[in-house]
């Protein structure tokens, strides 16, 4: 299992247990991922860190001083 963290702009969009699709975006030297219909976004990942799953399960939603963060688990 692989876990990734995504940044969300507002609370209440997702719940623990939600299964969501993930869309991959490409930058010149890295990749980023969008969760669901733009509910949350990942940081940038290098080629060797690239995600192969296209669906993940939300395992936590947290509010921190830096914003809202979602942890998603993938079958990898």
N, C-alpha and C positions, 0 to 999 in steps of 0.2 A: 504494500500500500504506500502511496505517496500523498503527502499533504502539501497544499499550497495556500498562501494567504492572499486575499483580495481586499482592496479598499473600496468601501461603500460610502456614498455621500449622505445618505439618510437612513435611519433605523426603520424597521417594520417592513422592509421589502422581502426578506427571506426568513425562514424558520429552520431550526435544526431538523434534519431528516429530509429536506427538500432535495430532489434529484434534478440537476440542471445541466443543460448542454453548455459546452465551452467552445468559443470561437477563437481561432488563432490569428493573430495579426503579425505582419513581418515588418521589421525595421531594417535598415542597411546592415547592421551587425548583430541584431538580436530579435527575439520574439516576445510578444506579450499576449495575454489572454483576457477575453471578455466573458464574464459569467452571465448566462441566461440572456435576456433581452437588455443588456447593458445595465444590469443591477450593480455590478462591481467589476473592478479591473485589477489585474495583477501588475507586479513590477515587470521589469525586463529580464529575460532569460537568454543565456548564450545558447548556441546551437547544440552543444552536448547536454544541456539541461532541458531540452525541448520536450514538451508533453506529448505523449502518444494517445492517451485516452481522449475521448470527445464528450464524456459525461462524468459528473462527479456528484458526491453527496455532501451536503452541508453538515459539518460536525460541530461548529460553534459560531456564534455571532457575538461580538464584544464591542463595547464602547470604551475607548481610551481617550486620553487628553489629545491625541493626534487625530482622532476620528473614529469611524466605525470600521471594523475589520471582520471578515468572514474567512473561516478556515474550511477548506473543501478537501475531501479525501477522494483519491482516484485509484482505480485498480491497475497498478503498475508494479 
